[in-house]
Amino acid sequence: MTKNLEQLESAVNDLTRQGKIIDSIDQHYADECVFTESDGSARTSKREQRAHLQGFLKALKVSTGQHCTVNLSAMTYP
């Protein structure tokens, strides 16, 4: 059975809320998906987005000295 858009969105959001954003991307995004930032810059594959987020989360860990959970539910989208 094919999942509808609401089910997929819910699955992505559930993983993200659990701090599993990398898993969410791996499981639910196409390999050639384009991720666009508000400044217009873009990453043109799931692999690039994964590397970007891993670097971002590592930087948070280094700056705080501890494991970080990012609350993405507060983010806004255009």
C-alpha positions in Angstrom: 0.0 0.0 0.0 1.3 3.4 -0.9 1.5 6.0 1.9 -0.2 9.3 1.3 1.5 12.6 1.8 0.1 13.2 5.3 1.4 9.8 6.5 4.9 10.5 5.1 4.9 14.0 6.6 3.9 12.5 9.9 6.6 9.8 9.8 9.3 12.5 8.9 8.2 14.7 11.7 8.0 11.9 14.2 11.6 10.9 13.5 12.8 14.5 13.6 11.1 15.1 17.0 12.9 12.0 18.3 16.2 13.6 17.3 16.6 11.2 14.4 16.7 13.7 11.5 19.4 11.9 9.7 17.3 8.7 9.8 14.3 10.7 8.6 16.3 11.9 5.5 17.7 8.4 4.8 14.3 6.8 5.0 12.0 9.3 3.4 13.8 11.5 0.9 14.8 10.7 -2.7 18.5 10.5 -3.5 18.3 13.5 -5.9 16.2 15.6 -3.5 17.1 19.3 -3.5 17.4 21.1 -0.1 17.2 24.9 -0.5 18.1 27.4 2.2 16.3 30.7 2.7 19.4 32.5 1.2 18.9 30.5 -2.0 21.8 28.2 -1.6 21.1 24.5 -2.2 22.3 21.0 -1.7 21.4 18.8 -4.6 21.3 15.3 -3.1 20.4 13.4 0.0 24.1 12.6 0.5 25.0 16.4 0.6 22.2 17.1 3.0 23.2 14.3 5.3 26.8 15.5 5.4 25.6 19.1 6.0 23.5 18.1 9.0 26.1 15.8 10.4 28.6 18.7 10.3 26.0 21.1 11.9 25.1 18.6 14.7 28.8 18.0 15.3 29.5 21.7 15.6 26.6 22.0 18.1 28.2 19.2 20.1 31.6 20.7 20.1 30.4 24.2 21.1 28.3 22.8 24.0 30.5 19.9 24.9 27.6 17.5 25.0 25.1 15.7 22.8 22.5 18.0 21.3 18.9 17.5 20.3 17.8 20.1 17.8 14.1 21.2 18.1 13.1 21.6 14.4 9.4 22.0 15.2 10.1 25.7 15.9 11.4 26.3 12.4 9.3 28.2 9.9 9.0 27.4 6.2 8.2 29.7 3.3 
